[in-house]
Amino acid sequence: MFAGLLSDDARQLYEALLADASTPFVPPEAPETPALAELLRHALVFQTPAGSLRAVSPAAALRRLLLARQRELADANRELADRYAELERLEREPPRAAWGTGTQLELLSGSDEIAARLHELVTTARHHCHHLRTNRRGEDPYGWPAPAPEAGVRFRAIRTPETVAQSTGPAAGHDRAGSIRLLPGLPVQLTIADRVALVGIPSMDGGALLVRVPALVDALLDWFELLWRRAVPLDPPASAATGGPSSAQLQVLRLAAAGFKDEAIARSLGRSTRWVRRQMESLEERLGATNRLTLGIAAARSGLV
């Protein structure tokens, strides 16, 4: 009758008190047992004026237990309703609220968090590591350069002239032959390590998006390859035939053909603007050009760019 409503010990004690109603039960002076405390809590026993305990009738006991269970269920239903309301609020929030650690899109904020994640991506790469480094605000909030990838990892970076000028040496510790190219006006900071990409968000101060969605990572890799083909190698090109432009002049020529201004070329090569202009004048004279436009045409016809 009381199964599921009382513990076994409390039920047995109640049945014993009910069976021996003619024998008064005097509770001990010691602390109440758990079974007796349970019966008292549900008001299934009462104390007589003489100080003894007697059990209420089974009908009264069952009614009180059912009312107690009804209150418990009502409380549980209210809590459940509150939880569902919280669920509905979370489902109405923008997708950003669902981005968290371990998901396919993770929104990062703060230079420390981004630098730590960049370090993790680069040092754990096993196959390839591609990087776009821009410097739109005169600072690098993404913690680059990170430690160089392992020797067996294919590393390529496209950088703006400003970032080269700020580095110690042409590649700041990542100077593998042919691994660095230059391109002005890179729109975002980007690192792709194997199947994960970290994309800077220019509209957020120090924000970045970690991408693990395979289709998006593939699209970013394709975009990197397009930029790589447009970019100019930082390494000095091989000289032309004897009597042709020098390696330094060829490098100046190719940077200029990629759209770099004289000041940007100078910063990229660690030279002065005056030195760059002297090289351009020498090239114009060597190729029989009268200005920068005719120089570009002559260089293209000669296969120099």
CYANA upper distance limits for C-alpha pairs under 8 A (distance plus 0.5 A):
  1 MET  CA     62 LEU  CA      8.39
  2 PHE  CA      6 LEU  CA      6.51
  2 PHE  CA     11 ARG  CA      7.53
  2 PHE  CA     62 LEU  CA      7.63
  3 ALA  CA      7 SER  CA      8.47
  5 LEU  CA     65 LEU  CA      6.99
  5 LEU  CA     66 LEU  CA      8.41
  5 LEU  CA     69 ARG  CA      8.19
  6 LEU  CA     10 ALA  CA      6.61
  6 LEU  CA     11 ARG  CA      6.35
  6 LEU  CA     38 GLU  CA      8.49
  7 SER  CA     11 ARG  CA      6.59
  7 SER  CA     35 ALA  CA      8.14
  8 ASP  CA     12 GLN  CA      6.63
  9 ASP  CA     13 LEU  CA      6.71
  9 ASP  CA     35 ALA  CA      5.97
 10 ALA  CA     14 TYR  CA      6.64
 10 ALA  CA     34 PRO  CA      8.30
 10 ALA  CA     35 ALA  CA      4.72
 10 ALA  CA     36 LEU  CA      7.03
 10 ALA  CA     38 GLU  CA      6.93
 10 ALA  CA     39 LEU  CA      6.88
 11 ARG  CA     15 GLU  CA      6.68
 11 ARG  CA     35 ALA  CA      8.49
 12 GLN  CA     16 ALA  CA      6.62
 13 LEU  CA     17 LEU  CA      6.71
 13 LEU  CA     35 ALA  CA      7.48
 13 LEU  CA     36 LEU  CA      7.90
 14 TYR  CA     18 LEU  CA      6.60
 14 TYR  CA     39 LEU  CA      7.86
 14 TYR  CA     44 LEU  CA      8.18
 14 TYR  CA     45 VAL  CA      8.37
 14 TYR  CA     55 ALA  CA      7.01
 15 GLU  CA     19 ALA  CA      6.55
 16 ALA  CA     20 ASP  CA      6.71
 17 LEU  CA     21 ALA  CA      6.47
 17 LEU  CA     25 PHE  CA      7.90
 17 LEU  CA     54 ARG  CA      6.93
 17 LEU  CA     55 ALA  CA      6.31
 18 LEU  CA     54 ARG  CA      7.92
 18 LEU  CA     55 ALA  CA      6.05
 18 LEU  CA     56 VAL  CA      8.25
 18 LEU  CA     57 SER  CA      8.30
 20 ASP  CA     24 PRO  CA      8.29
 21 ALA  CA     54 ARG  CA      7.18
 21 ALA  CA     55 ALA  CA      8.05
 24 PRO  CA     52 SER  CA      6.07
 24 PRO  CA     53 LEU  CA      7.04
 24 PRO  CA     54 ARG  CA      7.49
 25 PHE  CA     52 SER  CA      5.58
 25 PHE  CA     53 LEU  CA      5.67
 25 PHE  CA     54 ARG  CA      7.37
 26 VAL  CA     51 GLY  CA      7.03
 26 VAL  CA     52 SER  CA      4.85
 26 VAL  CA     53 LEU  CA      6.60
 27 PRO  CA     32 GLU  CA      8.46
 27 PRO  CA     52 SER  CA      7.24
 27 PRO  CA     53 LEU  CA      7.53
 28 PRO  CA     32 GLU  CA      8.16
 32 GLU  CA     36 LEU  CA      6.61
 32 GLU  CA     37 ALA  CA      6.47
 33 THR  CA     37 ALA  CA      6.62
 34 PRO  CA     38 GLU  CA      6.65
 35 ALA  CA     39 LEU  CA      6.98
 36 LEU  CA     40 LEU  CA      6.71
 37 ALA  CA     41 ARG  CA      6.56
 38 GLU  CA     42 HIS  CA      6.93
 39 LEU  CA     43 ALA  CA      6.57
 39 LEU  CA     44 LEU  CA      5.65
 39 LEU  CA     45 VAL  CA      6.65
 40 LEU  CA     44 LEU  CA      6.63
 40 LEU  CA     45 VAL  CA      6.42
 40 LEU  CA     46 PHE  CA      7.96
 42 HIS  CA     64 ARG  CA      7.38
 42 HIS  CA     65 LEU  CA      7.35
 42 HIS  CA     68 ALA  CA      8.23
 43 ALA  CA     61 ALA  CA      8.37
 43 ALA  CA     64 ARG  CA      8.13
 44 LEU  CA     55 ALA  CA      6.44
 44 LEU  CA     56 VAL  CA      6.06
 44 LEU  CA     60 ALA  CA      8.44
 44 LEU  CA     61 ALA  CA      5.99
 44 LEU  CA     64 ARG  CA      8.28
 45 VAL  CA     53 LEU  CA      6.79
 45 VAL  CA     54 ARG  CA      5.90
 45 VAL  CA     55 ALA  CA      4.78
 45 VAL  CA     56 VAL  CA      6.15
 46 PHE  CA     53 LEU  CA      6.00
 46 PHE  CA     54 ARG  CA      6.08
 46 PHE  CA     55 ALA  CA      7.04
 46 PHE  CA     56 VAL  CA      7.79
 47 GLN  CA     51 GLY  CA      6.27
 47 GLN  CA     52 SER  CA      6.01
 47 GLN  CA     53 LEU  CA      5.01
 47 GLN  CA     54 ARG  CA      6.98
 48 THR  CA     52 SER  CA      5.88
 48 THR  CA     53 LEU  CA      6.65
 48 THR  CA     54 ARG  CA      7.78
 56 VAL  CA     60 ALA  CA      6.84
 56 VAL  CA     61 ALA  CA      6.69
 57 SER  CA     61 ALA  CA      6.61
 58 PRO  CA     62 LEU  CA      6.53
 59 ALA  CA     63 ARG  CA      6.65
 60 ALA  CA     64 ARG  CA      6.72
 61 ALA  CA     65 LEU  CA      6.70
 62 LEU  CA     66 LEU  CA      6.56
 63 ARG  CA     67 LEU  CA      6.67
 64 ARG  CA     68 ALA  CA      6.65
 65 LEU  CA     69 ARG  CA      6.67
 66 LEU  CA     70 GLN  CA      6.54
 67 LEU  CA     71 ARG  CA      6.79
 68 ALA  CA     72 GLU  CA      6.85
 69 ARG  CA     73 LEU  CA      6.68
 70 GLN  CA     74 ALA  CA      6.66
 71 ARG  CA     75 ASP  CA      6.70
 72 GLU  CA     76 ALA  CA      6.67
 73 LEU  CA     77 ASN  CA      6.56
 74 ALA  CA     78 ARG  CA      6.77
 75 ASP  CA     79 GLU  CA      6.79
 76 ALA  CA     80 LEU  CA      6.57
 77 ASN  CA     81 ALA  CA      6.58
 78 ARG  CA     82 ASP  CA      6.77
 79 GLU  CA     83 ARG  CA      6.77
 80 LEU  CA     84 TYR  CA      6.74
 81 ALA  CA     85 ALA  CA      6.71
 82 ASP  CA     86 GLU  CA      6.81
 83 ARG  CA     87 LEU  CA      6.71
 84 TYR  CA     88 GLU  CA      6.70
 85 ALA  CA     89 ARG  CA      6.79
 86 GLU  CA     90 LEU  CA      6.80
 87 LEU  CA     91 GLU  CA      6.70
 88 GLU  CA     92 ARG  CA      6.74
 89 ARG  CA     93 GLU  CA      7.05
 90 LEU  CA     97 ALA  CA      8.37
 93 GLU  CA     97 ALA  CA      6.97
 94 PRO  CA     98 ALA  CA      8.37
 95 PRO  CA     99 TRP  CA      7.42
 96 ARG  CA    107 LEU  CA      7.92
 99 TRP  CA    103 THR  CA      6.80
 99 TRP  CA    104 GLN  CA      8.42
 99 TRP  CA    105 LEU  CA      6.41
 99 TRP  CA    106 GLU  CA      5.54
 99 TRP  CA    107 LEU  CA      6.89
100 GLY  CA    105 LEU  CA      8.05
100 GLY  CA    106 GLU  CA      5.92
100 GLY  CA    107 LEU  CA      7.75
101 THR  CA    106 GLU  CA      6.84
102 GLY  CA    106 GLU  CA      8.10
103 THR  CA    212 ARG  CA      8.22
104 GLN  CA    210 LEU  CA      8.24
104 GLN  CA    211 VAL  CA      6.39
104 GLN  CA    212 ARG  CA      5.09
104 GLN  CA    213 VAL  CA      5.98
105 LEU  CA    209 LEU  CA      7.34
105 LEU  CA    210 LEU  CA      6.22
105 LEU  CA    211 VAL  CA      5.48
105 LEU  CA    212 ARG  CA      6.82
105 LEU  CA    213 VAL  CA      7.75
106 GLU  CA    209 LEU  CA      6.24
106 GLU  CA    210 LEU  CA      5.44
106 GLU  CA    211 VAL  CA      7.21
107 LEU  CA    207 GLY  CA      8.02
107 LEU  CA    208 ALA  CA      6.67
107 LEU  CA    209 LEU  CA      5.25
107 LEU  CA    210 LEU  CA      6.83
108 LEU  CA    113 GLU  CA      7.36
108 LEU  CA    114 ILE  CA      6.91
108 LEU  CA    207 GLY  CA      6.29
108 LEU  CA    208 ALA  CA      5.68
108 LEU  CA    209 LEU  CA      6.44
108 LEU  CA    210 LEU  CA      7.71
109 SER  CA    113 GLU  CA      7.13
109 SER  CA    114 ILE  CA      7.31
109 SER  CA    206 GLY  CA      6.54
109 SER  CA    207 GLY  CA      5.05
109 SER  CA    208 ALA  CA      6.94
110 GLY  CA    114 ILE  CA      6.86
110 GLY  CA    206 GLY  CA      5.97
110 GLY  CA    207 GLY  CA      6.94
111 SER  CA    115 ALA  CA      6.34
111 SER  CA    141 PRO  CA      5.93
111 SER  CA    142 TYR  CA      6.44
111 SER  CA    143 GLY  CA      7.51
111 SER  CA    206 GLY  CA      6.30
111 SER  CA    207 GLY  CA      8.31
112 ASP  CA    116 ALA  CA      6.63
112 ASP  CA    143 GLY  CA      8.42
113 GLU  CA    117 ARG  CA      6.79
114 ILE  CA    118 LEU  CA      6.53
114 ILE  CA    142 TYR  CA      6.47
114 ILE  CA    143 GLY  CA      7.82
114 ILE  CA    207 GLY  CA      8.36
114 ILE  CA    208 ALA  CA      7.57
115 ALA  CA    119 HIS  CA      6.57
115 ALA  CA    142 TYR  CA      5.99
115 ALA  CA    143 GLY  CA      5.15
115 ALA  CA    144 TRP  CA      8.05
115 ALA  CA    146 ALA  CA      8.49
116 ALA  CA    120 GLU  CA      6.78
117 ARG  CA    121 LEU  CA      6.68
118 LEU  CA    122 VAL  CA      6.68
118 LEU  CA    142 TYR  CA      8.10
118 LEU  CA    143 GLY  CA      7.94
118 LEU  CA    146 ALA  CA      7.60
118 LEU  CA    191 THR  CA      8.28
118 LEU  CA    198 LEU  CA      7.93
119 HIS  CA    123 THR  CA      6.54
119 HIS  CA    146 ALA  CA      6.17
119 HIS  CA    147 PRO  CA      7.38
120 GLU  CA    124 THR  CA      6.49
121 LEU  CA    125 ALA  CA      6.62
121 LEU  CA    193 ALA  CA      6.41
121 LEU  CA    196 VAL  CA      8.20
122 VAL  CA    129 CYS  CA      7.30
122 VAL  CA    146 ALA  CA      7.64
122 VAL  CA    147 PRO  CA      7.68
122 VAL  CA    148 ALA  CA      7.66
122 VAL  CA    149 PRO  CA      6.12
122 VAL  CA    193 ALA  CA      6.75
123 THR  CA    147 PRO  CA      7.32
123 THR  CA    148 ALA  CA      7.72
123 THR  CA    149 PRO  CA      5.94
123 THR  CA    150 GLU  CA      7.54
124 THR  CA    149 PRO  CA      8.27
125 ALA  CA    129 CYS  CA      7.21
125 ALA  CA    149 PRO  CA      7.27
125 ALA  CA    150 GLU  CA      8.08
125 ALA  CA    153 VAL  CA      7.45
125 ALA  CA    193 ALA  CA      6.06
125 ALA  CA    194 ASP  CA      6.54
126 ARG  CA    150 GLU  CA      7.94
126 ARG  CA    152 GLY  CA      7.90
126 ARG  CA    153 VAL  CA      6.19
126 ARG  CA    194 ASP  CA      7.47
127 HIS  CA    152 GLY  CA      7.85
127 HIS  CA    153 VAL  CA      5.43
127 HIS  CA    154 ARG  CA      6.77
127 HIS  CA    193 ALA  CA      8.34
127 HIS  CA    194 ASP  CA      6.44
128 HIS  CA    153 VAL  CA      5.57
128 HIS  CA    154 ARG  CA      4.97
128 HIS  CA    155 PHE  CA      6.42
128 HIS  CA    192 ILE  CA      8.43
128 HIS  CA    193 ALA  CA      6.42
128 HIS  CA    194 ASP  CA      5.98
129 CYS  CA    149 PRO  CA      7.88
129 CYS  CA    153 VAL  CA      7.37
129 CYS  CA    154 ARG  CA      6.62
129 CYS  CA    155 PHE  CA      5.39
129 CYS  CA    156 ARG  CA      7.08
129 CYS  CA    191 THR  CA      7.63
129 CYS  CA    192 ILE  CA      6.11
129 CYS  CA    193 ALA  CA      4.93
129 CYS  CA    194 ASP  CA      6.98
130 HIS  CA    155 PHE  CA      6.37
130 HIS  CA    156 ARG  CA      5.48
130 HIS  CA    157 ALA  CA      6.19
130 HIS  CA    190 LEU  CA      8.49
130 HIS  CA    191 THR  CA      6.19
130 HIS  CA    192 ILE  CA      5.60
130 HIS  CA    193 ALA  CA      7.03
130 HIS  CA    224 PHE  CA      8.25
131 HIS  CA    156 ARG  CA      6.93
131 HIS  CA    157 ALA  CA      5.07
131 HIS  CA    158 ILE  CA      6.80
131 HIS  CA    189 GLN  CA      8.20
131 HIS  CA    190 LEU  CA      6.02
131 HIS  CA    191 THR  CA      4.87
131 HIS  CA    192 ILE  CA      6.86
132 LEU  CA    157 ALA  CA      6.30
132 LEU  CA    158 ILE  CA      5.46
132 LEU  CA    159 ARG  CA      6.41
132 LEU  CA    186 LEU  CA      7.95
132 LEU  CA    188 VAL  CA      7.83
132 LEU  CA    189 GLN  CA      5.87
132 LEU  CA    190 LEU  CA      5.38
132 LEU  CA    191 THR  CA      6.88
132 LEU  CA    224 PHE  CA      8.46
133 ARG  CA    157 ALA  CA      7.87
133 ARG  CA    158 ILE  CA      6.87
133 ARG  CA    159 ARG  CA      5.35
133 ARG  CA    160 THR  CA      7.21
133 ARG  CA    163 THR  CA      7.72
133 ARG  CA    186 LEU  CA      8.07
133 ARG  CA    188 VAL  CA      8.12
133 ARG  CA    189 GLN  CA      5.73
133 ARG  CA    190 LEU  CA      7.30
134 THR  CA    140 ASP  CA      8.43
134 THR  CA    159 ARG  CA      6.66
134 THR  CA    160 THR  CA      6.16
134 THR  CA    162 GLU  CA      8.47
134 THR  CA    163 THR  CA      7.31
134 THR  CA    185 GLY  CA      8.21
134 THR  CA    186 LEU  CA      6.25
134 THR  CA    187 PRO  CA      7.71
134 THR  CA    188 VAL  CA      6.95
134 THR  CA    189 GLN  CA      6.18
135 ASN  CA    139 GLU  CA      6.55
135 ASN  CA    140 ASP  CA      6.67
135 ASN  CA    160 THR  CA      7.73
135 ASN  CA    162 GLU  CA      7.19
135 ASN  CA    163 THR  CA      6.79
140 ASP  CA    144 TRP  CA      7.39
141 PRO  CA    206 GLY  CA      6.29
142 TYR  CA    189 GLN  CA      8.48
142 TYR  CA    200 GLY  CA      8.34
142 TYR  CA    206 GLY  CA      7.83
145 PRO  CA    172 ALA  CA      7.70
148 ALA  CA    173 GLY  CA      7.32
148 ALA  CA    174 HIS  CA      6.39
149 PRO  CA    153 VAL  CA      6.66
149 PRO  CA    155 PHE  CA      7.73
155 PHE  CA    176 ARG  CA      8.49
155 PHE  CA    179 SER  CA      6.70
156 ARG  CA    178 GLY  CA      8.48
156 ARG  CA    179 SER  CA      5.04
156 ARG  CA    180 ILE  CA      6.47
157 ALA  CA    179 SER  CA      6.67
157 ALA  CA    180 ILE  CA      5.49
157 ALA  CA    181 ARG  CA      6.85
158 ILE  CA    180 ILE  CA      6.39
158 ILE  CA    181 ARG  CA      5.31
158 ILE  CA    182 LEU  CA      5.95
158 ILE  CA    183 LEU  CA      7.08
158 ILE  CA    227 LEU  CA      8.36
158 ILE  CA    228 TRP  CA      7.33
158 ILE  CA    231 ALA  CA      7.63
159 ARG  CA    163 THR  CA      6.96
159 ARG  CA    164 VAL  CA      7.56
159 ARG  CA    180 ILE  CA      7.84
159 ARG  CA    181 ARG  CA      6.82
159 ARG  CA    182 LEU  CA      5.44
159 ARG  CA    183 LEU  CA      6.56
159 ARG  CA    184 PRO  CA      8.15
159 ARG  CA    186 LEU  CA      8.17
160 THR  CA    164 VAL  CA      7.34
160 THR  CA    182 LEU  CA      6.10
160 THR  CA    183 LEU  CA      5.87
160 THR  CA    184 PRO  CA      5.53
160 THR  CA    185 GLY  CA      7.38
160 THR  CA    186 LEU  CA      7.27
161 PRO  CA    165 ALA  CA      6.83
161 PRO  CA    182 LEU  CA      7.04
161 PRO  CA    183 LEU  CA      7.86
161 PRO  CA    184 PRO  CA      7.22
161 PRO  CA    264 ALA  CA      6.16
161 PRO  CA    265 ILE  CA      7.66
161 PRO  CA    267 ARG  CA      6.78
161 PRO  CA    268 SER  CA      5.48
162 GLU  CA    166 GLN  CA      6.99
162 GLU  CA    264 ALA  CA      7.77
162 GLU  CA    267 ARG  CA      7.37
162 GLU  CA    268 SER  CA      7.77
163 THR  CA    167 SER  CA      6.90
164 VAL  CA    169 GLY  CA      8.36
164 VAL  CA    170 PRO  CA      6.52
164 VAL  CA    171 ALA  CA      7.43
164 VAL  CA    267 ARG  CA      7.81
164 VAL  CA    268 SER  CA      6.16
165 ALA  CA    170 PRO  CA      8.47
165 ALA  CA    267 ARG  CA      5.68
165 ALA  CA    268 SER  CA      6.22
165 ALA  CA    269 LEU  CA      8.45
165 ALA  CA    270 GLY  CA      7.38
167 SER  CA    171 ALA  CA      7.29
167 SER  CA    172 ALA  CA      5.84
168 THR  CA    172 ALA  CA      5.60
169 GLY  CA    173 GLY  CA      8.30
170 PRO  CA    175 ASP  CA      7.29
170 PRO  CA    234 LEU  CA      8.18
170 PRO  CA    268 SER  CA      8.41
170 PRO  CA    269 LEU  CA      8.49
171 ALA  CA    175 ASP  CA      5.13
171 ALA  CA    180 ILE  CA      7.46
174 HIS  CA    179 SER  CA      8.34
175 ASP  CA    179 SER  CA      7.25
175 ASP  CA    180 ILE  CA      7.69
176 ARG  CA    180 ILE  CA      8.24
177 ALA  CA    235 ASP  CA      7.59
178 GLY  CA    233 PRO  CA      7.22
178 GLY  CA    234 LEU  CA      7.95
178 GLY  CA    235 ASP  CA      6.81
180 ILE  CA    233 PRO  CA      6.72
180 ILE  CA    234 LEU  CA      6.15
180 ILE  CA    235 ASP  CA      7.99
181 ARG  CA    228 TRP  CA      7.70
181 ARG  CA    231 ALA  CA      6.07
181 ARG  CA    232 VAL  CA      5.63
181 ARG  CA    233 PRO  CA      4.74
181 ARG  CA    234 LEU  CA      5.54
182 LEU  CA    231 ALA  CA      5.77
182 LEU  CA    232 VAL  CA      5.60
182 LEU  CA    233 PRO  CA      6.82
182 LEU  CA    234 LEU  CA      6.78
183 LEU  CA    227 LEU  CA      8.40
183 LEU  CA    230 ARG  CA      7.97
183 LEU  CA    231 ALA  CA      5.42
183 LEU  CA    232 VAL  CA      7.08
183 LEU  CA    258 ALA  CA      7.78
183 LEU  CA    260 PHE  CA      8.41
184 PRO  CA    259 GLY  CA      7.91
184 PRO  CA    260 PHE  CA      7.19
188 VAL  CA    199 VAL  CA      7.62
188 VAL  CA    200 GLY  CA      6.28
188 VAL  CA    201 ILE  CA      7.51
188 VAL  CA    202 PRO  CA      7.25
189 GLN  CA    199 VAL  CA      6.46
189 GLN  CA    200 GLY  CA      5.38
189 GLN  CA    201 ILE  CA      8.39
190 LEU  CA    197 ALA  CA      7.62
190 LEU  CA    198 LEU  CA      6.20
190 LEU  CA    199 VAL  CA      5.14
190 LEU  CA    200 GLY  CA      6.68
191 THR  CA    197 ALA  CA      6.12
191 THR  CA    198 LEU  CA      5.67
191 THR  CA    199 VAL  CA      7.16
192 ILE  CA    196 VAL  CA      6.26
192 ILE  CA    197 ALA  CA      4.74
192 ILE  CA    198 LEU  CA      6.88
192 ILE  CA    217 VAL  CA      8.21
192 ILE  CA    221 LEU  CA      7.99
193 ALA  CA    197 ALA  CA      6.82
195 ARG  CA    212 ARG  CA      7.19
195 ARG  CA    214 PRO  CA      7.42
195 ARG  CA    217 VAL  CA      7.02
196 VAL  CA    210 LEU  CA      7.77
196 VAL  CA    211 VAL  CA      6.32
196 VAL  CA    212 ARG  CA      5.52
196 VAL  CA    213 VAL  CA      8.47
196 VAL  CA    217 VAL  CA      7.07
197 ALA  CA    210 LEU  CA      6.35
197 ALA  CA    211 VAL  CA      5.55
197 ALA  CA    212 ARG  CA      7.21
197 ALA  CA    217 VAL  CA      6.68
197 ALA  CA    220 LEU  CA      8.42
198 LEU  CA    208 ALA  CA      7.15
198 LEU  CA    209 LEU  CA      6.23
198 LEU  CA    210 LEU  CA      5.09
198 LEU  CA    211 VAL  CA      6.72
199 VAL  CA    208 ALA  CA      5.90
199 VAL  CA    209 LEU  CA      5.65
199 VAL  CA    210 LEU  CA      6.95
199 VAL  CA    211 VAL  CA      8.17
200 GLY  CA    206 GLY  CA      8.20
200 GLY  CA    207 GLY  CA      6.67
200 GLY  CA    208 ALA  CA      4.75
200 GLY  CA    209 LEU  CA      6.92
201 ILE  CA    205 ASP  CA      8.34
201 ILE  CA    206 GLY  CA      8.04
201 ILE  CA    207 GLY  CA      5.93
201 ILE  CA    208 ALA  CA      5.64
201 ILE  CA    209 LEU  CA      7.55
202 PRO  CA    206 GLY  CA      8.41
202 PRO  CA    207 GLY  CA      7.97
204 MET  CA    208 ALA  CA      8.38
211 VAL  CA    216 LEU  CA      7.83
211 VAL  CA    217 VAL  CA      7.35
212 ARG  CA    216 LEU  CA      8.22
212 ARG  CA    217 VAL  CA      7.29
213 VAL  CA    217 VAL  CA      6.69
214 PRO  CA    218 ASP  CA      6.63
215 ALA  CA    219 ALA  CA      6.78
216 LEU  CA    220 LEU  CA      6.74
217 VAL  CA    221 LEU  CA      6.71
218 ASP  CA    222 ASP  CA      6.76
219 ALA  CA    223 TRP  CA      6.77
220 LEU  CA    224 PHE  CA      6.67
221 LEU  CA    225 GLU  CA      6.80
222 ASP  CA    226 LEU  CA      6.93
223 TRP  CA    227 LEU  CA      6.88
224 PHE  CA    228 TRP  CA      6.51
225 GLU  CA    229 ARG  CA      6.82
226 LEU  CA    230 ARG  CA      7.08
227 LEU  CA    231 ALA  CA      6.54
230 ARG  CA    258 ALA  CA      7.98
231 ALA  CA    258 ALA  CA      7.54
232 VAL  CA    254 ARG  CA      7.17
232 VAL  CA    255 LEU  CA      6.68
232 VAL  CA    258 ALA  CA      7.23
233 PRO  CA    237 PRO  CA      8.32
234 LEU  CA    251 GLN  CA      8.46
236 PRO  CA    247 SER  CA      6.35
236 PRO  CA    248 ALA  CA      7.03
236 PRO  CA    250 LEU  CA      8.15
236 PRO  CA    251 GLN  CA      6.20
237 PRO  CA    247 SER  CA      6.18
237 PRO  CA    248 ALA  CA      8.42
237 PRO  CA    250 LEU  CA      7.00
237 PRO  CA    251 GLN  CA      6.68
238 ALA  CA    247 SER  CA      6.34
239 SER  CA    244 GLY  CA      7.75
239 SER  CA    245 PRO  CA      7.06
239 SER  CA    246 SER  CA      5.93
239 SER  CA    247 SER  CA      5.28
239 SER  CA    250 LEU  CA      7.64
240 ALA  CA    244 GLY  CA      5.71
240 ALA  CA    245 PRO  CA      6.70
240 ALA  CA    246 SER  CA      7.68
240 ALA  CA    247 SER  CA      8.38
240 ALA  CA    304 LEU  CA      8.49
245 PRO  CA    249 GLN  CA      6.25
245 PRO  CA    250 LEU  CA      6.70
245 PRO  CA    283 LEU  CA      7.62
245 PRO  CA    286 ARG  CA      8.32
246 SER  CA    250 LEU  CA      6.68
247 SER  CA    251 GLN  CA      6.71
248 ALA  CA    252 VAL  CA      6.78
249 GLN  CA    253 LEU  CA      6.54
249 GLN  CA    279 GLN  CA      6.44
249 GLN  CA    280 MET  CA      8.05
249 GLN  CA    283 LEU  CA      7.74
250 LEU  CA    254 ARG  CA      6.62
250 LEU  CA    304 LEU  CA      7.76
251 GLN  CA    255 LEU  CA      6.66
252 VAL  CA    256 ALA  CA      6.63
252 VAL  CA    265 ILE  CA      7.30
252 VAL  CA    276 VAL  CA      7.56
252 VAL  CA    279 GLN  CA      7.92
252 VAL  CA    280 MET  CA      8.06
253 LEU  CA    257 ALA  CA      6.66
253 LEU  CA    280 MET  CA      7.90
253 LEU  CA    305 VAL  CA      7.96
254 ARG  CA    258 ALA  CA      6.76
254 ARG  CA    304 LEU  CA      8.42
254 ARG  CA    305 VAL  CA      6.34
255 LEU  CA    259 GLY  CA      7.20
255 LEU  CA    260 PHE  CA      6.12
255 LEU  CA    265 ILE  CA      7.06
256 ALA  CA    260 PHE  CA      5.42
256 ALA  CA    261 LYS  CA      7.06
256 ALA  CA    262 ASP  CA      8.04
256 ALA  CA    265 ILE  CA      7.91
257 ALA  CA    296 GLY  CA      7.43
257 ALA  CA    305 VAL  CA      7.73
260 PHE  CA    264 ALA  CA      6.33
260 PHE  CA    265 ILE  CA      6.57
261 LYS  CA    265 ILE  CA      6.71
262 ASP  CA    266 ALA  CA      6.64
262 ASP  CA    273 THR  CA      6.49
262 ASP  CA    276 VAL  CA      6.85
262 ASP  CA    277 ARG  CA      7.57
263 GLU  CA    267 ARG  CA      6.79
263 GLU  CA    272 SER  CA      8.38
263 GLU  CA    273 THR  CA      6.03
264 ALA  CA    268 SER  CA      6.62
265 ILE  CA    269 LEU  CA      6.73
265 ILE  CA    273 THR  CA      8.31
265 ILE  CA    276 VAL  CA      7.70
266 ALA  CA    270 GLY  CA      6.28
266 ALA  CA    271 ARG  CA      5.22
266 ALA  CA    272 SER  CA      5.82
266 ALA  CA    273 THR  CA      5.81
266 ALA  CA    275 TRP  CA      8.31
266 ALA  CA    276 VAL  CA      6.74
267 ARG  CA    271 ARG  CA      6.88
267 ARG  CA    272 SER  CA      8.05
271 ARG  CA    275 TRP  CA      7.03
271 ARG  CA    276 VAL  CA      7.80
272 SER  CA    276 VAL  CA      7.09
273 THR  CA    277 ARG  CA      6.83
274 ARG  CA    278 ARG  CA      6.77
275 TRP  CA    279 GLN  CA      6.89
276 VAL  CA    280 MET  CA      6.84
277 ARG  CA    281 GLU  CA      6.66
278 ARG  CA    282 SER  CA      6.65
279 GLN  CA    283 LEU  CA      6.66
280 MET  CA    284 GLU  CA      6.69
281 GLU  CA    285 GLU  CA      6.78
282 SER  CA    286 ARG  CA      6.59
283 LEU  CA    287 LEU  CA      6.50
283 LEU  CA    289 ALA  CA      8.47
283 LEU  CA    295 LEU  CA      8.04
284 GLU  CA    288 GLY  CA      6.25
284 GLU  CA    289 ALA  CA      5.09
284 GLU  CA    290 THR  CA      6.85
284 GLU  CA    291 ASN  CA      7.39
284 GLU  CA    292 ARG  CA      8.12
284 GLU  CA    295 LEU  CA      6.24
285 GLU  CA    289 ALA  CA      6.76
285 GLU  CA    290 THR  CA      8.29
287 LEU  CA    295 LEU  CA      7.52
287 LEU  CA    298 ALA  CA      6.96
287 LEU  CA    299 ALA  CA      7.96
288 GLY  CA    295 LEU  CA      8.31
288 GLY  CA    298 ALA  CA      8.42
289 ALA  CA    294 THR  CA      5.76
289 ALA  CA    295 LEU  CA      5.45
289 ALA  CA    298 ALA  CA      7.51
290 THR  CA    294 THR  CA      6.76
290 THR  CA    295 LEU  CA      7.60
291 ASN  CA    295 LEU  CA      6.55
292 ARG  CA    296 GLY  CA      6.72
293 LEU  CA    297 ILE  CA      7.04
294 THR  CA    298 ALA  CA      6.58
295 LEU  CA    299 ALA  CA      6.52
296 GLY  CA    300 ALA  CA      6.64
297 ILE  CA    301 ARG  CA      6.75
298 ALA  CA    302 SER  CA      6.66
299 ALA  CA    303 GLY  CA      6.72
299 ALA  CA    304 LEU  CA      5.67
299 ALA  CA    305 VAL  CA      6.58
300 ALA  CA    304 LEU  CA      6.45
300 ALA  CA    305 VAL  CA      5.92
